[in-house]
């Protein structure tokens, strides 16, 4: 089984309800994901996005440059939520989404990978290690980073919160 990084934008009203009712949150997220199945990733108007197995490499690369917002794992957990796959959902508030969107816009992909190669990810035991041990290109990761930029930009523009989890 693969571990996939998942994201969903929730409106301010949906987010408030999700914080108090994690079961409703999971049902709402399932509805949003179902509605977007078959749609392309990275669409700025999409309410759902996944980063496939690039989530750990994204976390590694963002952490090493001191990125100011945890856009991979979120900053807080939804109270009393159970696992939605491998982890319970975590979130960024609309305010933190705005901070993330601004930081993403100001961080070119070249800065993210500057001085880093697949061997560095393999040495750091970044999931999925086998990919980095084979020496595969970081373009796999940068493509997902480039999808996060418009996704968070649209969420910030609309005043949305963002939920994230590993599925």
N, C-alpha and C positions, 0 to 999 in steps of 0.2 A: 504494500500500500504506500502511496505517496502522501506527503504532507503538503497541502496547498494553502497558500496565504489567501484569505478571503476578506473582502471589504464590502460594506453596504453603507450608503448615505441614508440618513433618516432626517426628516424635517424636524424642526424644533418641537412640534407637538408630538410627533411619533417618538422622538427621543425621550421626552418627559414621561410618556406612558411606558416606554421600554424600561426605564430605570425602576419603575415601581411594579412592573409585571413582566418578568423575564420570559414566561411562557408565551405571552402575547408577542413579545419581541421576536422570539424564534419563529412563530407563525407568520408574522409580518415579513420577516426576512425571507422565509421560504416563498411567500407570495411574490416578493420582488424578484427573487432569483428566477422563479418559474416564468415570470412575465418577460424576463430578458434572455431566457435561454435561446441560443441561436444567434444572439446579437454579437457584434464585434466588441472585443475588449478595447479599452482606451477611449471610447466615445465620451466626450466631455459631458454629454447629457445622461449617460448611463448612471443608474443608481447602484449598480453592482460592478465589482471588478475583482479579478483574482490575479495573483502574481505567481501562479503555478509554484514550482519548487524554488523560485528565486528569492523567496522571503528571507532566508537565512543569510544569503550573500548580500542582499540589500541592507539588512541589519548590520552586518559586518562593515560594509563600505560606508554607510551613514555614520555609524559609531566612530569609526576611525577619523572622520573629519569633524567630529563634534557637532553633528546635526542637532538643532535645539529641540526637536519634537520627536517623540517615538512614533513614527508613522508605520512601523511594522507590527509592534505589539500593543500599541495604545498606551494610555497613561493610567487608566482606572478600569476596574472591573464592574460589570453590571452586577449589582448585589443579588446574591442567591441564584445566579444563573448557573446551569449545569454545562458540561462540555458540549460544544457544538461540533463535535468531531474529536480533535485532539486537545483542544483548549476551550475554556469558557470564553465568551465574547468580552472584549475590552473595548474601550472607546476613547475618542477625543471629543471634547465639547465643541460647540460651534466656535468659541473663541480660540481654542487650540487648533482647530481646523484652519482658521484664518492665519494663525502663526505658521502652521505647517505649509500652507499654500504659498505664503510669501517666501519662506525659506526654500521651498522646492523651486520656485521661479528664479530665485537668486543663486541656485546651485547648478551650474551646467554639468551635464553628464561627464564631461572630460575631467572635471574636478573630482567627481566621485571615484573614478578608476585610475586617477593619476598615480603612477608608480606601483600599481598593483597588477599582478598577473594571476593566472589560474593556480600556479604553484603556491602563492601566498594563501589562497583560499583552502587549498588542500592541506597545507601546513597548519592552518588554523582550525581544521576539522569542520569546515563549513558544509552544511547539508546542501545537496547530496555530494559527498566527498568524491565518489567515483567519477563524477563529471569533471571535477577539477584535477584529479589525478591523471585523467586522459589528456589534460591540457586544452580543454575546450575553451572557446572564446568567451570573453565577458560580455559579448553582445547580447547573449541570452538574458543577462541581468539588466543591462542598460535599456533594453527594449521595455522591460517592465517598469523600470524607473521612469522612462519617458511616458508611460501610460499613467503613472501616478500623478504627474504634474497637472494635466488637464482635469483629471478626476477630482483632485483636491481643490483645484481652482474653481471648478463648478460648485463643489460643496461649499466653499467659502463664499462665493458669490450669492448662493441661495440661502445662506445661514444654516446649513445642515451640520449635524453631528456625523461622525463616521464610526461605525463599529468595525472591528477586525477580530479575526480568529484563525486558527489553523484547522483545516478540515482534511 
